[in-house]
Amino acid sequence: MADHDSLDRILAHLTPTTRRTFLKQAAALGVSAATAQGLLMKDPLIVTAAPGPRRGGTVRVMGHQEVASLSPDDDAPSVHWVVVSQIHNALIEYNEYLVPERVLAESYTVARDGLTYTFKLRQGVRWHDGSEFTAEDVKYTFEFHMNPANATNKAIFFKPVDRVQTPDKYTVVIRMKEPFAPFIVQTATQFILNARYHGRVGERGYKSQPMGTGPFRLREWRAAEFTTLDAFDNHFRGRPNIDVFRQDVVPEPSVRAIAIRTGTADSATWPLLVEDNLAFEANPNFVVFRTPSTGLNHFPINNKLPQFSDKRVRQAMMHAIDRQRMIDDVFRGTAQIAHSIYPPSMRTWYDRSVKTYAHDPARARSLLEEAGWRMGPGNVRVREGQRLAFTCAVITGDRARRPQAEILQQELAAVGIQMSIVERPVATILAGLPRGELDASLFNWTYNSGALEPDPSNTLRTGAVRNFAQFSNQRMDELLTQGLREVDTRKRQQIYNEVQRIFVEEVPVLYIMYWDWFNVFNRRIKGLPTQPQDGFLIYRGARRWSIE
């Protein structure tokens, strides 16, 4: 009896989960109560070690716009990426600390001349249909993007590739036409497609029925409502702790805030209204990360429209905008004025000497007069019968940024420019701007390639698929080509300093600010990072999360 009484007293101090686990393991080993007590006394770590992550449950996050496609080729919108990144993997992936991790690649080497990359692939990786991941899948993915007939959004990252070789089942050799400085950051990080499956359903079918190697697999997708993913039991890095990852489409930021506050949802993949972000940051019942943003908050404008074709008009609009007012009134100081396509946090690439635009309505009026725009009826400027008027499309339901458009509307009117505001779905905006079908819009976009790579080819090169402003500048195109070929960091800095100088002189878009990025989490979510450097990359770690 004494042995049992002592053991009972010891077990009484343990959590129920640890106590049950210990007794179950002891019984399974045929250990008596007396022996178990001896083990406890000899090595108390047996019972004081924290239990592992709990299995099961559903994590619900919320985005602000529809997820129009689940294909990796359409993952540029952030809320798309949050879902696509759970389904797919890349050879190399950057984590929330901006540290590269070898994922589908077990190792890789780069030739001294930068013209050959050799990847040794992980063995035993399974696709969601149970088939094995091999070098043929990598070859297929690269060649899919390399084929001009496919006109993919990611084609620019594969353009310098000459050919892809597969000497064996788990080796891929990439031969380049020329050195490509961002290959690891931009090309090797693109998600890999299953050769057989994607080849059978085609890119159009794949947008709604993706199939990857990622920690979660698709259960149900309703573009404007939600996407539900189930844990993939055979994921090569181990099954996720949670059973379900779900992202709901909730356009209204106030509704997202209520859902987090009441426990209906666990996080918002797109920030809330600033007052809610600050309130959650001050509340110890929630985990809040504030990270620097590399996405440019801006108004892309169609440079080919007659009213915007003269850079003096675009410069005048920059002087007309009180950007600090937008930061103070709309975002309560949680942003910084943008002076370049790179934020100051990109220390390697940001040029502090570039030209800046102060809020100066008098200078704005002077520039408009120089460009031949005279004040006309209704206080709207006119030139050769053309009114200086346009329409700005804001994202449907975007209450966080619409006040910016309303401020801009007032400030442009003060210098003789008329701007109307309409709401459009984000898919309509992203498709219409590069085709020149819209006058202007308002959203955030990276006019670099993220925190680690300065290349803006996808947005500023003539004819690029994400060239929202219809911008075309021969010297810019030359510099972008040079920047991709140059591997010396100091020489690249000189190139991208000139890129910035052209950008701020030509003003292809009205660049406003860089947000402080807020990610709010319910404290029941465990396994979160400690000091992440990128707000969206936090969600890439969902496979490690658990629910308390």
Long-range contacts (C-beta under 8 A, 24 or more apart in sequence): 3-32, 3-33, 3-34, 3-37, 4-33, 6-37, 7-33, 7-36, 7-37, 7-40, 10-37, 10-40, 10-47, 11-47, 14-47, 15-51, 17-51, 18-47, 18-51, 19-47, 21-51, 22-46, 22-47, 53-241, 53-526, 53-527, 53-544, 53-546, 54-241, 54-526, 54-546, 54-547, 54-548, 55-241, 55-242, 55-243, 55-546, 56-241, 56-242, 56-243, 56-547, 57-242, 57-243, 57-244, 57-546, 57-547, 58-242, 58-243, 58-244, 58-245, 58-246, 59-242, 59-244, 59-245, 59-246, 59-266, 59-267, 59-525, 59-542, 59-545, 59-547, 60-246, 60-247, 60-248, 60-264, 60-265, 60-266, 61-245, 61-246, 61-247, 61-248, 61-265, 61-266, 61-267, 61-268, 61-269, 61-539, 62-247, 62-248, 62-249, 62-250, 62-256, 62-259, 62-265, 62-267, 62-268, 62-269, 62-270, 63-247, 63-248, 63-249, 63-250, 63-268, 63-269, 63-270, 64-249, 64-250, 64-251, 64-253, 64-256, 64-268, 64-270, 64-395, 64-397, 64-398, 64-400, 65-249, 65-251, 65-270, 65-395, 65-396, 65-397, 65-398, 65-425, 65-426, 66-223, 66-224, 66-249, 66-425, 66-426, 66-427, 67-221, 67-223, 67-227, 67-247, 67-249, 68-223, 68-426, 68-427, 69-207, 69-208, 69-223, 70-206, 70-207, 70-208, 70-209, 70-210, 70-218, 70-221, 70-227, 71-203, 71-206, 71-207, 71-210, 72-154, 72-190, 72-191, 72-193, 72-210, 73-145, 73-152, 73-153, 73-154, 73-203, 74-153, 74-207, 75-191, 76-153, 76-466, 77-426, 77-430, 78-269, 78-270, 78-295, 78-536, 79-247, 79-249, 79-269, 79-270, 81-536, 82-247, 82-269, 82-536, 82-539, 83-227, 83-229, 83-247, 84-191, 84-210, 85-191, 85-214, 85-539, 85-540, 86-214, 86-215, 86-216, 86-229, 86-245, 86-539, 86-542, 86-543, 87-128, 87-210, 87-211, 87-212, 87-214, 87-216, 87-217, 87-218, 87-229, 88-191, 88-192, 88-210, 88-212, 88-213, 88-214, 89-125, 89-191, 89-192, 89-212, 89-213, 89-214, 90-188, 90-189, 90-190, 90-191, 90-192, 91-119, 91-121, 91-138, 91-188, 91-189, 91-192, 92-184, 92-188, 92-189, 93-189, 93-540, 94-185, 94-189, 94-452, 94-534, 94-537, 95-537, 95-540, 95-541, 96-529, 96-532, 96-533, 96-534, 96-537, 96-538, 96-540, 96-541, 97-529, 97-531, 97-532, 97-533, 98-451, 98-452, 98-533, 98-534, 98-537, 100-184, 104-133, 104-138, 104-192, 104-213, 105-188, 108-188, 113-179, 114-176, 114-179, 114-180, 114-487, 115-175, 115-176, 115-178, 115-179, 116-173, 116-174, 116-175, 116-176, 117-173, 117-174, 117-176, 117-183, 117-188, 118-171, 118-172, 118-173, 118-174, 119-171, 119-172, 119-173, 119-174, 119-188, 120-170, 120-171, 121-170, 121-171, 121-172, 122-170, 122-236, 123-170, 124-236, 125-213, 125-236, 126-213, 126-234, 126-235, 126-236, 127-194, 127-197, 127-211, 127-212, 127-213, 128-211, 128-212, 128-213, 128-217, 128-232, 129-194, 129-197, 129-211, 130-234, 131-194, 131-196, 133-192, 133-194, 133-213, 134-169, 134-170, 135-166, 135-168, 135-169, 135-170, 135-171, 135-172, 136-166, 136-195, 137-192, 137-193, 137-194, 137-195, 138-164, 138-166, 138-172, 138-192, 139-164, 139-165, 139-166, 139-172, 139-195, 140-193, 140-195, 140-198, 140-199, 141-190, 141-191, 141-192, 141-193, 141-195, 142-174, 144-193, 144-198, 144-203, 145-190, 150-203, 151-465, 152-203, 153-458, 153-465, 153-466, 154-190, 155-465, 156-457, 156-458, 156-461, 156-464, 156-465, 157-182, 157-186, 157-187, 157-190, 158-187, 158-190, 160-484, 161-187, 178-485, 179-485, 179-486, 179-487, 180-484, 180-485, 181-455, 181-483, 181-484, 181-485, 181-486, 181-487, 181-492, 182-449, 182-453, 182-455, 182-484, 185-449, 185-450, 185-452, 185-453, 186-449, 186-453, 186-455, 215-239, 215-240, 215-542, 215-543, 216-240, 216-245, 216-542, 216-543, 219-244, 223-249, 224-249, 225-249, 235-543, 237-543, 238-543, 240-542, 240-543, 240-544, 240-545, 241-527, 241-543, 241-544, 241-545, 241-546, 241-547, 242-542, 242-545, 242-546, 242-547, 245-542, 251-396, 251-397, 251-398, 251-399, 252-397, 252-399, 253-399, 253-400, 254-399, 260-286, 260-520, 260-522, 263-522, 263-524, 265-522, 266-521, 266-522, 266-524, 266-525, 267-519, 267-520, 267-521, 267-522, 267-525, 268-519, 268-520, 269-536, 269-539, 271-400, 271-515, 271-517, 271-518, 271-519, 272-400, 272-518, 272-520, 273-399, 273-400, 274-330, 274-331, 274-332, 274-334, 274-400, 275-332, 277-334, 277-518, 277-520, 278-332, 278-334, 280-518, 280-520, 281-518, 285-523, 286-520, 286-521, 286-522, 286-523, 287-520, 287-521, 287-522, 287-523, 287-525, 287-528, 288-518, 288-519, 288-520, 288-521, 289-517, 289-518, 289-519, 289-521, 289-529, 289-532, 289-535, 289-538, 290-516, 290-517, 290-518, 291-516, 291-517, 291-519, 291-532, 291-533, 291-534, 291-535, 292-343, 292-345, 292-451, 292-514, 292-516, 292-517, 292-533, 293-343, 293-444, 293-514, 293-515, 293-516, 293-517, 293-535, 294-342, 294-343, 294-345, 294-346, 294-446, 294-448, 294-450, 294-451, 294-514, 295-444, 295-445, 295-446, 295-514, 295-515, 296-338, 296-341, 296-444, 296-445, 296-446, 296-447, 296-509, 296-511, 296-512, 296-514, 297-335, 297-338, 297-401, 297-404, 297-443, 297-444, 297-511, 297-512, 297-513, 297-514, 297-515, 298-338, 298-442, 298-443, 298-444, 298-445, 298-447, 298-509, 298-510, 298-511, 298-512, 299-392, 299-405, 299-408, 299-440, 299-441, 299-442, 299-509, 299-510, 299-512, 300-433, 300-440, 300-441, 300-443, 300-445, 300-468, 300-469, 300-508, 300-509, 300-510, 301-390, 301-439, 301-440, 301-469, 301-508, 301-509, 301-510, 302-433, 302-436, 302-438, 302-439, 302-440, 302-469, 302-470, 303-469, 303-470, 303-471, 303-472, 303-508, 304-436, 304-470, 305-390, 305-439, 306-386, 307-386, 307-387, 307-388, 307-389, 307-390, 308-390, 310-371, 311-505, 311-506, 311-507, 312-367, 312-368, 312-370, 312-371, 313-367, 313-368, 313-371, 313-373, 313-388, 314-506, 314-507, 314-508, 314-510, 315-357, 315-367, 315-507, 316-363, 316-364, 316-365, 316-367, 316-368, 316-371, 316-415, 317-364, 317-412, 317-417, 317-507, 317-510, 318-357, 318-507, 318-510, 318-511, 319-357, 319-358, 319-359, 319-360, 319-361, 319-363, 319-364, 319-367, 320-359, 320-361, 320-364, 320-411, 320-412, 320-414, 320-415, 320-417, 321-357, 321-359, 321-408, 321-411, 321-510, 321-512, 322-359, 322-407, 322-411, 323-359, 323-512, 323-513, 324-359, 325-359, 325-407, 326-404, 326-407, 326-512, 326-513, 327-513, 329-403, 329-407, 330-400, 330-403, 330-404, 330-407, 331-513, 331-515, 334-515, 334-516, 334-518, 335-513, 335-514, 335-515, 335-516, 336-513, 336-514, 337-512, 337-513, 338-511, 338-512, 338-513, 338-514, 339-504, 340-500, 340-503, 340-504, 340-511, 341-447, 341-448, 341-456, 341-460, 341-499, 341-500, 341-503, 341-511, 342-448, 342-454, 342-496, 342-500, 343-514, 345-451, 345-514, 346-448, 346-451, 346-454, 348-454, 348-489, 348-493, 349-448, 349-454, 349-493, 349-496, 351-496, 351-497, 351-500, 351-501, 354-500, 354-501, 354-504, 355-501, 355-504, 355-505, 356-504, 357-504, 361-411, 361-414, 361-415, 364-415, 365-415, 365-416, 368-415, 368-416, 368-417, 373-416, 375-416, 378-418, 379-413, 379-416, 380-416, 380-417, 380-418, 381-416, 381-417, 387-418, 388-416, 388-417, 388-418, 389-417, 389-418, 389-419, 389-420, 390-417, 390-418, 390-419, 390-420, 390-439, 390-440, 391-419, 391-420, 391-421, 391-422, 391-438, 391-439, 391-440, 392-419, 392-420, 392-421, 392-422, 392-439, 392-440, 392-441, 392-442, 393-422, 393-423, 393-424, 393-428, 393-429, 393-432, 393-438, 393-439, 393-440, 393-441, 393-442, 394-421, 394-422, 394-423, 394-424, 394-441, 394-442, 395-423, 395-424, 395-425, 395-426, 395-429, 395-441, 395-442, 395-443, 396-423, 396-424, 396-425, 396-426, 397-423, 398-423, 398-442, 398-443, 401-442, 401-443, 402-442, 404-442, 404-512, 405-442, 408-510, 433-468, 433-469, 434-464, 434-465, 434-466, 434-467, 434-468, 434-470, 436-470, 441-468, 444-515, 447-503, 447-509, 447-511, 450-534, 451-533, 451-534, 454-483, 454-492, 454-496, 454-499, 455-480, 455-483, 455-484, 456-480, 456-499, 457-484, 460-499, 460-503, 460-508, 468-509, 469-508, 469-509, 471-506, 471-508, 471-509, 473-502, 473-506, 475-502, 476-502, 476-503, 476-506, 523-548, 524-548
